[in-house]
């Protein structure tokens, strides 16, 4: 059994410090995974790493083969999955470069292949998705956050949008009214698929920008990339701490 897999998002297409042992291309019933799975060692612990957007970050959020990615990790007997996600901040207290460990999510995506239980069924399957993230793994991330010297929010509501465009200010207003604190494009169906396959899954979100209408200026990719450079550095530190705890 593999104890931990990390799904890298925007800004984390590789994992510095990981001693790579080998790369594995896995065939799945759902097509190609986003990238080869990297097997390696970090802080003396064996982990797997998967680049959600591809090794060169060329797969947009709505085109990611989430089913193949999650199925592949399950096939390799992964127990825990930490998903890294770049997000925009809706809550006024949450600022660029800071980290959020969300406790809830709202799904605004559409047309994505969002379940394994769709065809050739012997019975209809429902999952309990009341709490979309694995509380045990969330708590381990929060325990690790006690050992770092930067801000990590212990909860937040993640709003998952379709992408690849950013949202309008009116859409963000609606999401705020719905209770969302952060907005991203990859949170679903990844979390639900992990639950369907009994993977212990949680998200570590890094704030790349203020959401539409929340900042004083137009959102630019240059701003996002600058914030991610520092934010992803903090993600790496937090991951190092939680890997030591596992």
Secondary structure, DSSP 8 states (H G I E B T S, - for coil): -EEEEEEE-TT-SS-TT-EEEEEE---BTTB--SS-EEEEEETTEEEEEEETTTTTT---GGG--HHHHHHHHHHTTEEEEEEEEEEEE-STT--TT-EE--SEEEE---SS---S-SSS-SS------SS-S-HHHHHHHHHHHTTSSS-EES--EEEE---SS---HHHHHHHHHHT-SEEESSSTTHHHHHHHTT-EEEEEEEEEEE-TTTSSS---HHHHHHHHHHHHHHHHHHHHHHHHH-
